Amino acid sequence: MSKLSYGLFDADNHYYEGRDAFTRYIEPGYRDLAVQARKDENGKDRIYIGDRRFNFLDDTDFNFDTAMRPGSLREFLRTLTKEIPEDSGVVEPIRPEARDRSARVAFMDARGIESCILFPTLGVCLEPMLKDDVGALYANYRAFNRWLDDEWGLARDGRIYTPAMISLRDVDAAVKELEWVLERGARMVAMLPGPVGGQAPGHPVFDAFWSRANEAGVTVAFHVGESGYNELFSVHWGEQPRPSSHSQSAFQWTNFYGDRPIMDTISSLIYHNFFGRYPKVKVFSVENGSLWVPYLMKAMDKMKGMGRNGPWPGGRPPGLPSEIFKRHVFVNPYHEEDHVALVDLLGASQVVFGSDYPHPEGLENPERFPSQLEGRLPEDQLRMVLRDNGRRLVSAD
C-alpha cells in the first residue's frame, strides 16, 4: 500500500439516499409529486414521482436496504444474465459509511482520506422525468438539498463536501436556491450535463445565475447521470426512449450516455465564451471518464475555424478552445484509465482523483490507488492529482 505524506482528496464519492430524502422537507402543495418509495407486490422498493414509476435504476434493483458491493461491476453485469447465483456476495447490506456521516468520517480516517466530495446516487437521475413540471422539479430539489444539509452538511468541517442539486430550468428559482446553499457554506453545486429546456447551459438567458456563481467562485460539477439523451435523440435511431441504466444498448451507451452529454456541454460553454464572461466559475467533469477529452480538444480547435462566420453567443472566445479547456475544466478520469496520459495532455493541475466509492464500478479500497501512479508522475504532480486539485475545487480562489 502507498505511504503518502499527505491525505487523499477523493473527489468522486457517493452516498445512498434515505427513504425520506425527497419527502422530509417537501412543500405541502407538492407532496403528491415528491420522489418517493413504494413497495411493489413482492415487497421491493420502487421509486415513483406522482403516479409515474422511475425505472432508470431498475437493473441495479435499487432499494434502501441493499446495494451492489463496491468494486463488483463485472460480477454485477454477469448477474444480469443470471450467470452467477444471487448469494454470490455481489449484493450486500448498505454499508454504514454510505448512509451515516460519522461512519464515513471514521472510514476516511482509517483509509488516509483527508476529504471527499459526495454525490447522489438517485439524485443525478431524476431531472428528465420532472422536466415538464418545473415547479415539482424545484420543489423536489429544494427538499432534497435540505435533507442533504441535515444528513451530511454541504461543507461542514472541511472533510466532506456534498454538492447541492440545481437545475437552470427556472433561472429565478435557480438563483434563489444558489443563495440558500451559499449561505450554508457550499463550495460546489451539481448539474446534469446536456441542454436545459432547449438552450445551452451558458446561454445569456441564464446570466443571472452564472453572475452570482462567478461572484462566489463556486465549482459546477457535471456528474454523469440520466441527461435525457435517449428520449431526445436515440428514439430517432429506433432505440428505446427510456431504458433502464444497464439495459441500454451498446449503441446507446456509446452515443447517448456519458461521453456525448459532457462533450456537448463543455464545447457549448467554450464556444459561447462562458469562461470569458465568468472566469471564476470552475467546471468539473465527474465520472464521465476521459476517453473523449483528446478528441474533443482537437475537434474544437479545428471547428472553431470552420465556424468562424457563424454566430457566437456570448462573443467569440479568444484563442484555441483546447487552451481554454486546460485553464478552466477539471476532469476526473475513471480509475482504470491512463491518468498519466491525461496529465500529459491537460497538465497536472486539471486531473482529479476520484474512486466512485461505494458504487460497484468504483474502487473498494480507494487508498490503494496511489500505488498505480507512484513512480510514474513527479511527486509534485502526483500530489496535485491525489489531493491539491480536489482542494482547489472547493476553495474560493
Secondary structure, 3 states (H helix, E strand, C coil): CCCCCCCEEEEEEECCCCCCCCCCCCCHHHHHHCEEEEECCCCCEEEEECCEEECCCHHHCCCCCEEECCCCHHHHHHHCCCCCCCCCCCEEECCHHHCCHHHHHHHHHHHCEEEEEEECCCHHHCHHHHCCCHHHHHHHHHHHHHHHHHHCCCECCCCEECCEECCCCCHHHHHHHHHHHHHCCCCEEEECCCCECCECCCCHHHHHHHHHHHHHCCEEEEECCCCCHHHHCHHHHCCCCCCCHHHCCHHHHHHHCCHHHHHHHHHHHHHCCHHHHCCCCEEEEECCCCCHHHHHHHHHHHHHHHCCCCCCCCCCCCCCHHHHHHHHEEECCCCCCCHHHHHHHHCHHHECCCCCECCCCCCCCHHHHHHHCECCECHHHHHHHHHHHHHHHCCCC
